[in-house]
Each structure stands twice: as C-alpha cells, then as structure tokens.
Amino acid sequence: MSEWWQIALSVLAGLLLVWLVLVLVLWLEQRKHPGRASLLDLLRLAPDVARLLKRLAGDRAVPVGVRIWLGVLLVYLISPIDLIPDFIPVLGYADDALVVAIALRFATRRAGREAIEKHWPGTPAGLTAVLRLAGLPA
C-alpha cells in the first residue's frame, strides 16, 4: 500500500473516532439531564429559539465569548457536515437539536436570565421551556 493511502486511511480513521466521541458526548449530555426539556420541546420551539440566539448574538451587552459560541453554532447549523447525516431518519435532526440545546445551555447560563427574558420572542410557556432546557429556574 502506498504512503498516500496510509495517510488517507489514518485521516479517515481519526475523523471517525472524533465523530464517535462527539456523538457519545451528545448522548451523555442528554442523559445527564433527564428531567429537563426534551428534544421534542426544543424542536417545537425552534423558530423562537433561532430568533433568541440571533438577538443574543447581536446584543453588545452579552459577553463576547457567548457571541462567539453562538457564531460557531450558526456555522455548524448551516454547514452541510453534521455529526449524524440528516438523511438518517429522526437521528439526523436529533443531533442538531442536541447541539443547539448544549449551545443554548452555555449561552443562557453566561448571558444571564435577564438577557434571555429581554430577547425571548415567544410565549411565556416557551420561555419556561427554554429556561428549563438551560437548567435555569423557571
């Protein structure tokens, strides 16, 4: 086998390993918080959550680290590369929901409850679900 093929095989094996680790981390994160909002809750709130994230990213009062995290999330979501390809039924979109949930948890904890309430575009029940998802008291 030529050296080029060995390198290509090593890179593919490394990417597969990283992918498996990320899927495991997402799965563990979801299991760690069983009483929290479910993926179905997040999917139902998706339009409002998207507007919330956009507003948080544009608010100069929100810490720069949070705004950078939200930018990385946006790049991941518009990227055609996913942890689990979208053509796989249910799981394909569940990984996106988990990534959004983790990013939302990070952003809301660092931006603060006041910023979330200020920028929340949806209903009070939706705000309660988002706060529950973020691990903040409703």
C-alpha contacts under 8 A as a table, 3 or more apart, distances in Angstrom:
res1	aa1	res2	aa2	distance
1	M	5	W	6.57
1	M	6	Q	7.02
2	S	5	W	5.50
2	S	6	Q	6.57
3	E	6	Q	5.12
3	E	7	I	6.32
4	W	7	I	5.22
4	W	8	A	6.22
5	W	8	A	5.00
5	W	9	L	5.98
6	Q	9	L	5.11
6	Q	10	S	6.07
7	I	10	S	5.04
7	I	11	V	6.16
8	A	11	V	5.15
8	A	12	L	6.21
9	L	12	L	5.13
9	L	13	A	6.08
10	S	13	A	5.07
10	S	14	G	6.09
11	V	14	G	5.05
11	V	15	L	6.15
12	L	15	L	5.08
12	L	16	L	6.10
13	A	16	L	5.07
13	A	17	L	6.17
14	G	17	L	5.06
14	G	18	V	6.21
15	L	18	V	5.09
15	L	19	W	6.08
16	L	19	W	5.04
16	L	20	L	6.16
17	L	20	L	5.13
17	L	21	V	6.22
18	V	21	V	5.12
18	V	22	L	6.20
19	W	22	L	5.16
19	W	23	V	6.20
19	W	83	L	6.16
20	L	23	V	5.15
20	L	24	L	6.13
21	V	24	L	5.02
21	V	25	V	6.16
22	L	25	V	5.01
22	L	26	L	6.20
22	L	83	L	7.38
23	V	26	L	5.14
23	V	27	W	6.15
23	V	83	L	6.80
23	V	84	I	7.96
23	V	95	D	7.88
24	L	27	W	5.06
24	L	28	L	6.08
25	V	28	L	5.11
25	V	29	E	6.03
26	L	29	E	5.12
26	L	30	Q	6.29
26	L	95	D	7.51
26	L	98	L	6.43
26	L	99	V	7.32
27	W	30	Q	5.26
27	W	31	R	6.30
28	L	31	R	5.04
28	L	32	K	5.98
29	E	32	K	5.12
29	E	33	H	6.92
29	E	102	I	7.90
30	Q	33	H	5.76
30	Q	34	P	6.92
30	Q	98	L	7.34
31	R	34	P	5.58
33	H	36	R	5.54
36	R	132	R	5.84
36	R	133	L	5.52
36	R	135	G	7.27
37	A	41	D	5.94
37	A	42	L	7.26
37	A	129	A	6.21
37	A	130	V	7.64
37	A	132	R	6.00
37	A	133	L	4.88
38	S	41	D	5.14
38	S	42	L	6.56
38	S	133	L	7.79
39	L	42	L	5.02
39	L	43	L	6.14
39	L	94	A	7.13
39	L	97	A	6.38
39	L	98	L	7.16
40	L	43	L	5.05
40	L	44	R	6.09
41	D	44	R	5.15
41	D	45	L	6.24
41	D	129	A	7.20
42	L	45	L	5.06
42	L	46	A	5.90
42	L	49	V	7.97
42	L	97	A	6.77
42	L	101	A	7.35
42	L	130	V	7.83
43	L	46	A	4.98
43	L	97	A	6.84
44	R	47	P	7.96
45	L	48	D	5.55
45	L	49	V	5.94
45	L	126	G	6.73
46	A	49	V	5.02
46	A	50	A	5.98
47	P	50	A	5.15
47	P	51	R	6.40
48	D	51	R	5.14
48	D	52	L	6.09
48	D	120	W	7.33
48	D	121	P	5.94
48	D	122	G	5.66
49	V	52	L	4.89
49	V	53	L	6.10
49	V	120	W	7.94
49	V	130	V	7.97
50	A	53	L	5.21
50	A	54	K	6.21
51	R	54	K	5.05
51	R	55	R	6.10
51	R	120	W	7.84
51	R	121	P	6.90
52	L	55	R	5.14
52	L	56	L	6.08
52	L	116	I	7.47
52	L	119	H	5.82
52	L	120	W	5.53
52	L	121	P	6.63
53	L	56	L	5.06
53	L	57	A	6.04
53	L	70	L	6.82
53	L	104	L	7.76
54	K	57	A	5.14
54	K	58	G	6.30
55	R	58	G	5.13
55	R	59	D	6.22
55	R	119	H	6.19
56	L	59	D	5.20
56	L	62	V	6.67
56	L	67	R	7.14
56	L	115	A	7.48
56	L	116	I	7.81
56	L	119	H	6.91
57	A	60	R	7.91
57	A	62	V	7.48
57	A	66	V	7.53
57	A	67	R	4.71
57	A	68	I	7.86
57	A	70	L	6.19
57	A	71	G	7.31
58	G	67	R	7.61
59	D	62	V	5.62
60	R	63	P	7.38
60	R	64	V	7.89
62	V	66	V	6.81
62	V	67	R	6.95
62	V	111	A	5.55
62	V	115	A	7.63
63	P	66	V	5.46
63	P	67	R	6.57
63	P	110	R	7.58
63	P	111	A	6.65
64	V	67	R	5.04
64	V	68	I	6.14
65	G	68	I	5.12
65	G	69	W	6.17
66	V	69	W	5.00
66	V	70	L	6.20
66	V	106	F	7.72
66	V	107	A	5.46
66	V	110	R	6.88
66	V	111	A	7.01
67	R	70	L	5.07
67	R	71	G	6.23
68	I	71	G	4.97
68	I	72	V	6.28
69	W	72	V	5.12
69	W	73	L	6.25
69	W	103	A	7.22
69	W	107	A	7.52
70	L	73	L	4.93
70	L	74	L	6.22
70	L	103	A	7.13
70	L	107	A	7.46
71	G	74	L	5.04
71	G	75	V	6.30
72	V	75	V	5.10
72	V	76	Y	6.21
73	L	76	Y	5.06
73	L	77	L	6.16
73	L	99	V	7.81
73	L	100	V	7.20
73	L	103	A	6.97
74	L	77	L	5.12
74	L	78	I	6.24
75	V	78	I	5.36
75	V	79	S	5.88
76	Y	79	S	5.10
76	Y	81	I	7.71
76	Y	82	D	7.61
77	L	80	P	7.92
77	L	96	D	7.08
79	S	82	D	7.36
81	I	85	P	7.36
82	D	85	P	5.45
82	D	86	D	7.36
82	D	95	D	7.87
82	D	96	D	7.69
83	L	95	D	6.72
84	I	88	I	7.42
84	I	91	L	6.82
84	I	92	G	5.18
84	I	93	Y	7.94
84	I	95	D	6.36
85	P	88	I	5.98
85	P	92	G	5.09
86	D	89	P	7.23
86	D	91	L	7.45
86	D	92	G	3.78
86	D	93	Y	5.72
87	F	92	G	6.07
88	I	91	L	5.97
88	I	92	G	4.89
89	P	92	G	5.91
89	P	93	Y	7.77
90	V	93	Y	5.80
90	V	94	A	6.11
91	L	94	A	4.77
91	L	95	D	6.33
92	G	95	D	6.12
92	G	96	D	7.47
93	Y	96	D	5.28
93	Y	97	A	6.43
94	A	97	A	4.97
94	A	98	L	6.16
95	D	98	L	5.02
95	D	99	V	6.16
96	D	99	V	5.13
96	D	100	V	6.16
97	A	100	V	5.09
97	A	101	A	6.04
98	L	101	A	4.91
98	L	102	I	6.16
99	V	102	I	5.19
99	V	103	A	6.13
100	V	103	A	5.06
100	V	104	L	5.82
101	A	104	L	5.02
101	A	105	R	6.04
101	A	133	L	7.03
101	A	134	A	7.60
102	I	105	R	5.08
102	I	106	F	6.26
103	A	106	F	5.08
103	A	107	A	6.01
104	L	107	A	5.07
104	L	108	T	5.86
104	L	134	A	6.41
105	R	108	T	5.42
105	R	109	R	6.11
105	R	133	L	6.77
105	R	134	A	4.07
105	R	135	G	6.96
106	F	109	R	5.45
106	F	110	R	6.35
106	F	134	A	7.51
107	A	110	R	5.32
107	A	111	A	5.76
108	T	111	A	5.10
108	T	112	G	5.57
108	T	113	R	6.65
108	T	115	A	7.89
108	T	116	I	6.55
108	T	134	A	6.32
109	R	112	G	5.42
109	R	113	R	7.35
109	R	134	A	6.95
109	R	136	L	7.48
111	A	114	E	7.96
111	A	115	A	6.04
111	A	116	I	7.45
112	G	115	A	5.56
112	G	116	I	6.65
113	R	116	I	5.12
113	R	117	E	6.20
113	R	131	L	7.92
113	R	136	L	7.58
114	E	117	E	5.16
114	E	118	K	5.98
115	A	118	K	5.00
115	A	119	H	6.15
116	I	119	H	5.35
116	I	120	W	5.75
117	E	120	W	5.29
117	E	127	L	7.40
120	W	127	L	6.73
122	G	126	G	6.09
122	G	127	L	6.87
123	T	126	G	5.08
123	T	127	L	6.32
124	P	127	L	4.97
124	P	128	T	6.23
125	A	128	T	5.06
125	A	129	A	6.36
126	G	129	A	5.04
126	G	130	V	6.21
127	L	130	V	5.06
127	L	131	L	6.10
128	T	131	L	5.16
128	T	132	R	6.10
128	T	138	A	5.34
129	A	132	R	5.00
129	A	133	L	6.05
129	A	138	A	7.97
130	V	133	L	4.93
130	V	134	A	6.12
131	L	134	A	5.00
131	L	135	G	6.20
131	L	136	L	5.08
131	L	137	P	6.54
131	L	138	A	5.76
132	R	135	G	5.02
132	R	136	L	5.73
132	R	137	P	6.56
132	R	138	A	6.26
133	L	136	L	7.58
